[in-house]
Each structure stands twice: as C-alpha cells, then as structure tokens.
Amino acid sequence: MTKKIIWTIVIVLLLILAGAGIYIYSLYNAFDEGVTSSYEPTDRERSDLRKEDASVDESFTVLILGTDENDSRAEKENLAGDDFRTDSMILATFDKNEDDVKLVNIPRDTLAYINTEEYFDKINHAHMYGGPSASMETVETLLNVPVDYYVRLNMAGVVDIVDSVGGIEFDVPFDMDEPDQHDKGRIKLEKGVQELSGEEALAVVRSRRVDSDLGRGNRQIELVEAVLNKVKSSGSLKNIDDLIKVVADNTKHSFTSKEIRSLASYYAFNDISFDSTQLKGSDFWEPNSGAYFYRPDEEHIYVLSNTIRSILGMDESDPNDLINIRLADFLTPYQYLDDYTLNEYKLEETPLYAEEGYESPYGDGFETEEFNYQESDVEGETEIEENPEDDPSTEETNPNEQTDPNQQTDPNTENNQEEYNEVPAEEGYNNNQDGYYDNSSEENYDDGSYY
C-alpha cells in the first residue's frame, strides 16, 4: 500500500471522526437547549417533608402529570398551560438501592385536600388552581411523602414521544373509537395486541367509555412502561433529534440538564424493574349536587405511604399524618374546616391496619390486582361524549342525573346548597363558566375523556 493511499485513508477517517464529533456536539447542545427551554422550576426550594434537598443520585420521587391541553382548546378558551386540569397523575418513586421504579396511578377524581383552596376537591383540579406546585403539594398531603420533581406532558407530547421511539406494541383491551388529539377526527382500533402509532396510543389512554377512569389509569401505567422499555431497547430511537424536540415542545419539568443526564446514564446502564399499582378506592357522591368523587382506600394510602417513605430512608407515617385517614369523618367536598379540626384533631383509636403485627392484603401496596371493569363494584363517573355529533349513536348524558342510587333526598338541600355557593371565586376558579367545576351543579363541567 503506497503512502499516498495510507494518507488518503487517514484523512478520510479524520473527516469522519470530525463529522461525528460535530454531530455529537450539536446533539449535546440541542439536548441542553431542549431541556433548558422546557425547564420550569416550582416556587418552592424543596419538599417540606425533606430535611435536605433531593438528588437524582439517591432515591427520589417524580410526579408525572398529563394535562388535557391541546392547541385548539388553549386558543378557544384562552388558557395557558397551568390553567388545564391533570387527567393523568402518576407518582414514580426511583429506588436507587434496588434498581426499581414504583409507579402509583392516582385517579383524577380522587377526593383530596387541596392546600391552595383549603378544602377537599377532585385531585385533578389542583393543577388548574395552582399549576404543578399545587399538584405536588396535594399529592404530598394525600400520601405524606415528599414529591421531589415533576414532569408535565400535554396530549401532543404523548403522540410525539410514541412516534419518536417508532411506535409501541400494546394489548388494546377492547374496540375503541376516540377523538384524535385535536378533537377534529376519530381514531378507531380493534381489540388485541398490535403496534400503535402516537395518535393510536393517545386514543388508548384517553378512552374510558367502557371501563371508566380506573381502567384508563391502568393503561396509562402500561403506556409509561411500554415507552420506557422501548427507549431502553437497542436501536429504538430512529431520530434522537425528534425526541429532543418533543421534550422542548411538549413538556415542562423541574429537572436541570445535569440531573437529566445523570438519570439517563443511570437508566441506560442498569437493569431497571417496574412495580405499579392504582390507588384503591370507592365511589363517593357529594350529597347535595350529586357530584362524583373517588374516595381513596385508607389502608392502601397508609401502606403506600410507608413503602415509599422506607425507600426514601424516612420513618413510617403515623395514621394521623395522613389527612384522609385523620379526617375520615370530615371528607365533605368544598367545605372549609375550622382550625382545630384541620390542624389539631386526632383519631381516638388506632386503625387495625396500623397496629403492630398486622399484615395487609395489599402487601407493600404494589401487590394489588389490576382494575377489572367487568368484576369491579366501583362505578366511576358517567361518561360524557365530547363531540356527540360525531357519534349519532351516543345519547347526550345529563350529569345532574348522576346520583347514588342509594342516596336519600335531603330536605335541607336548598339551604345547604347556599352554604356551598359561598365558596369564593378566585383566580383560576370558575363558579359557572369556561367549562370548569361549578359548586351548584355539574351542568357546565366538561369532564371529557382526555388522557
């Protein structure tokens, strides 16, 4: 081989390496720019339940928020990202000691105390009242565990993320006919295992016409695991630039670039397992308006709290640390509590499940069966068709007819209703407009099947 040929090969290799270096450098810069542009820290330095700042190098929690935001709704109703409700809420606990991620799906109708409003409400309203910070604080109050970070994703983000990893394999539980992400077309799917595009995946995790919000919650967990496993698999990213763009365009989060790089490196080089559950609960109708709520199971809250706190190296919760347990007799939506009840009232007796030696049927809280809509005695909220004109076979439902069949008529309903209507209108709270919750009725509340 002549010197001329050798030098030609060397020059070509140097050019290839230089080109690769430039590409890697450009990806690095694009990553930093994407993460930075979507970085939106909360207005608190750290959880009040932590003595020191959280770190992704140790066990931590992150709240995954899926909102019902899309461009057409935002433009039509003149809403910003923080004004939308969360139709998906998943608390992920990263156990760095066991290389495990534990996922808790919290149903959107869960009855929870919202600190910013100072009363119990549907947990998905917290974001509408105070953005990610209010959602994080509400979950902390519900489970008595620190919520260290958040990631908020809109509907377009689900579509783009699934498409960026080349689609996912998913077992569609039943035939589906759902609106697309812009609510202008329909996505139709048949039951069975199949490869889903982004639009199809969104349709699967939006639908609740057959199995209610609880079944949808299980599918949301399955989607998160399917996407993470696909990202983990070799060669799944056809275009890393696309994924960076998805992060920049469709998410907000409280991770710094350094934290995300550290987390990505950990995830790439370790064999991570997943455990998931959905917060157990029962139907609860507000006795005056008939509004539906999902009352979380007290024992499941208690067990989950202690499992997560153990992972984070914290002492066990006392039942009085969990507001839904301590104030079980005072869980009235939209009613202010006096200072004594809210801050000083204690349980007279320790619940059986908190006694020493008791073995919970929930195990560590994640040893639970998937929600089965065919066998469950939980009704969930009556479905409302967003676009009934698109489906002539669907009859429009009157939400005011949605009442507990065992509910007795309250002769003082009219007087009691006036008390509920005294809840003041504040920024982000609409008494009778914009499609949000109205104290006196559900007539104008579009509780559509987003996420």
LINPEFEN-V836385 format. One record per residue. N is the residue number from 0. SS is DSSP state (@ for helix, = for strand, . for the rest). Layout:
BEGIN
n: [N:N]
ss: [SS:SS]
END
This chain:
BEGIN
n: [0:1:2:3:4:5:6:7:8:9:10:11:12:13:14:15:16:17:18:19:20:21:22:23:24:25:26:27:28:29:30:31:32:33:34:35:36:37:38:39:40:41:42:43:44:45:46:47:48:49:50:51:52:53:54:55:56:57:58:59:60:61:62:63:64:65:66:67:68:69:70:71:72:73:74:75:76:77:78:79:80:81:82:83:84:85:86:87:88:89:90:91:92:93:94:95:96:97:98:99:100:101:102:103:104:105:106:107:108:109:110:111:112:113:114:115:116:117:118:119:120:121:122:123:124:125:126:127:128:129:130:131:132:133:134:135:136:137:138:139:140:141:142:143:144:145:146:147:148:149:150:151:152:153:154:155:156:157:158:159:160:161:162:163:164:165:166:167:168:169:170:171:172:173:174:175:176:177:178:179:180:181:182:183:184:185:186:187:188:189:190:191:192:193:194:195:196:197:198:199:200:201:202:203:204:205:206:207:208:209:210:211:212:213:214:215:216:217:218:219:220:221:222:223:224:225:226:227:228:229:230:231:232:233:234:235:236:237:238:239:240:241:242:243:244:245:246:247:248:249:250:251:252:253:254:255:256:257:258:259:260:261:262:263:264:265:266:267:268:269:270:271:272:273:274:275:276:277:278:279:280:281:282:283:284:285:286:287:288:289:290:291:292:293:294:295:296:297:298:299:300:301:302:303:304:305:306:307:308:309:310:311:312:313:314:315:316:317:318:319:320:321:322:323:324:325:326:327:328:329:330:331:332:333:334:335:336:337:338:339:340:341:342:343:344:345:346:347:348:349:350:351:352:353:354:355:356:357:358:359:360:361:362:363:364:365:366:367:368:369:370:371:372:373:374:375:376:377:378:379:380:381:382:383:384:385:386:387:388:389:390:391:392:393:394:395:396:397:398:399:400:401:402:403:404:405:406:407:408:409:410:411:412:413:414:415:416:417:418:419:420:421:422:423:424:425:426:427:428:429:430:431:432:433:434:435:436:437:438:439:440:441:442:443:444:445:446:447:448:449:450]
ss: [.:.:@:@:@:@:@:@:@:@:@:@:@:@:@:@:@:@:@:@:@:@:@:@:@:@:@:@:@:@:@:@:@:@:@:@:@:@:=:.:.:.:.:.:.:.:.:.:.:.:.:.:.:.:.:.:.:.:.:=:=:=:=:=:=:=:=:.:.:.:@:@:@:@:@:@:@:.:.:.:@:@:@:.:.:=:=:=:=:=:=:=:=:=:=:.:.:.:.:=:=:=:=:=:=:.:.:.:.:=:=:=:=:=:.:.:.:.:=:=:=:=:.:.:@:@:@:@:@:@:@:@:@:@:@:@:@:@:@:@:@:@:@:.:.:.:.:.:=:=:=:=:=:.:@:@:@:@:@:@:@:@:@:@:.:.:.:=:=:=:=:=:.:.:.:=:=:=:=:.:.:.:.:.:.:=:=:=:=:.:.:=:=:=:=:=:.:@:@:@:@:@:@:@:@:@:.:.:.:.:.:@:@:@:@:@:@:@:@:@:@:@:@:@:@:@:@:@:@:@:@:@:.:.:.:.:.:.:.:@:@:@:@:@:@:@:@:@:@:@:=:=:=:.:.:.:@:@:@:@:@:@:@:@:@:@:@:@:@:.:.:.:=:=:=:=:=:=:.:.:=:=:=:=:=:.:.:.:.:.:.:=:=:=:=:=:.:@:@:@:@:@:@:@:@:@:@:@:@:@:@:.:.:.:.:.:.:.:@:@:@:.:@:@:@:@:.:@:@:@:.:.:=:.:.:.:.:.:@:@:@:@:@:.:.:.:.:.:.:.:.:@:@:@:.:.:.:.:.:.:.:.:.:.:.:.:.:.:.:.:.:.:.:.:.:.:.:.:.:.:.:.:.:.:.:.:.:@:@:@:.:.:.:.:.:.:.:.:@:@:@:.:.:.:.:.:.:.:.:.:.:.:@:@:@:@:@:@:@:@:.:.:.:.:.:.:.:.:.:.:.:.:.:.:.:.:.:=:.:.:=:.:.:.:.:.:.:.:.:.:.]
END
